[in-house]
């Protein structure tokens, strides 16, 4: 996985007990303020040539995470009876240093303008994401899925079309 925190990127293996889970579930279900990362590295994602500092193990405070990206091919199979049908809703969010646009998922009958997303969850997934480093238009990249820490979101704007 990859965590983007203030001014740094943490990469490594996130360990959680039990069966494989989605990254968003691991982050939301933990009661600990920290997550354990093994075989990790710390670098500046926007500084070309920054040499990663390596660690066998590190602890990352969950509140420090701006957004997270799963970097493994582990496939998590869910029970189809536990799935709630949701629809993609285009949205934009800002976290310190980054602007994020993509899709969030809401129940079909929920009005995106009045949905209380910020404050109702700690981490939410976004798909088909474009990420731009604030003030650096050349530092833009895309990800199929990221997990955003809503406690770090400064602005959240779902759009209905």
C-alpha positions in Angstrom: 0.0 0.0 0.0 0.9 3.6 -0.3 -0.1 6.3 2.2 0.2 10.0 1.3 0.7 11.9 4.5 1.7 15.6 4.9 4.8 16.1 2.7 5.6 12.4 2.5 4.7 9.1 1.0 4.8 5.8 3.0 5.0 2.6 1.1 5.0 -0.9 2.4 2.9 -3.9 3.6 -0.1 -3.2 5.8 -0.8 -6.0 8.2 -4.2 -6.8 9.6 -5.4 -9.9 11.3 -7.9 -12.3 9.7 -9.0 -12.7 6.1 -7.9 -10.3 3.4 -10.0 -7.1 3.5 -10.3 -4.0 1.3 -7.9 -1.2 2.3 -10.9 1.0 3.2 -12.2 -1.7 5.6 -8.8 -2.2 7.3 -8.6 1.6 7.9 -12.2 2.0 9.1 -12.4 -1.1 11.3 -9.2 -0.5 13.3 -9.6 0.7 16.9 -5.9 1.6 17.1 -4.8 5.2 16.4 -1.9 3.7 14.4 -1.5 1.2 11.6 1.5 -1.0 11.4 3.5 -1.0 8.1 6.2 -3.6 7.5 9.0 -3.5 4.9 8.3 0.2 4.4 9.9 3.2 2.9 9.4 7.0 3.4 10.0 9.5 0.6 8.7 12.8 -0.9 6.4 11.9 -3.7 6.8 15.2 -5.5 10.6 15.5 -5.2 12.3 13.9 -8.2 15.1 11.6 -7.1 14.3 11.6 -3.4 16.0 8.5 -2.0 13.5 6.5 0.1 14.4 5.9 3.7 13.8 2.1 4.5 12.3 0.7 7.6 11.6 -2.9 8.7 8.5 -1.7 10.6 6.9 1.6 11.2 3.7 3.0 12.8 1.6 5.6 10.9 -1.0 7.5 12.8 -4.3 7.1 11.0 -5.1 10.8 11.4 -1.9 11.6 9.5 -3.1 9.8 6.3 -4.5 12.1 3.6 -5.3 9.3 1.2 -4.2 5.7 0.7 -3.7 3.6 -2.4 -3.7 -0.2 -2.5 -0.7 -1.5 -4.4 -1.4 -5.3 -4.3 -3.2 -7.7 -6.5 -5.0 -9.4 -3.5 -8.6 -9.9 -4.5 -11.1 -9.7 -1.8 -14.3 -11.6 -2.4 -17.4 -10.3 -0.6 -20.6 -12.0 0.1 -23.1 -10.9 -2.6 -25.9 -10.8 0.1 -23.9 -8.1 2.0 -23.6 -5.8 -1.0 -25.7 -2.6 -1.0 -26.4 -1.2 -4.4 -24.8 2.3 -4.8 -24.4 4.7 -7.7 -21.3 6.6 -8.7 -21.5 10.4 -8.0 -18.8 12.7 -9.4 -17.1 14.6 -6.6 -14.1 16.8 -5.7 -12.2 17.0 -2.5 -9.2 18.9 -1.2 -6.8 17.6 1.5 -3.7 19.6 2.5 -1.6 19.9 -0.6 -3.8 18.0 -3.0 -7.0 18.4 -5.1 -8.8 15.1 -5.8 -11.6 14.5 -8.3 -13.4 11.2 -9.0 -16.5 9.2 -8.1 -17.9 8.5 -4.6 -20.7 6.0 -4.1 -24.1 6.8 -2.7 -27.5 5.1 -2.4 -29.6 5.8 -5.5 -32.2 7.8 -3.6 -29.7 10.1 -1.8 -29.4 13.7 -3.1 -25.7 14.3 -3.5 -26.1 18.0 -2.5 -27.5 17.1 1.0 -25.7 13.8 1.7 -23.8 14.0 4.9 -20.6 12.3 3.8 -18.0 14.4 5.6 -18.2 13.4 9.3 -20.2 10.3 8.7 -17.3 8.0 7.9 -13.6 8.2 8.6 -12.3 6.8 5.2 -14.2 6.4 2.0 -13.2 5.0 -1.4 -13.1 7.1 -4.6 -12.8 5.6 -8.1 -11.5 6.9 -11.4 -9.5 9.5 -9.5 -7.3 12.4 -10.8 -4.9 13.8 -8.1 -3.2 17.2 -8.5 -0.6 18.6 -6.2 -2.0 22.0 -5.2 -0.2 24.8 -7.0 1.7 22.3 -9.2 -0.3 21.6 -12.3 2.5 19.4 -13.7 2.2 17.1 -10.7 -1.0 15.3 -11.7 -1.7 11.6 -11.8 -4.6 9.1 -12.0 -5.5 6.1 -9.9 -8.3 3.6 -10.4 -9.2 3.7 -6.6 -8.0 5.6 -3.6 -9.2 5.8 0.0 -9.6 9.4 1.3 -9.4 10.3 5.0 -12.5 12.4 5.6 -11.0 13.9 8.8 -8.4 15.5 6.6 -10.8 16.8 3.9 -11.1 20.6 3.8 -13.7 20.8 1.0 -16.0 18.1 -0.4 -18.3 18.8 -3.3 -20.4 16.0 -4.8 -21.9 16.9 -8.2 -25.1 15.5 -9.6 -23.9 15.5 -13.2 
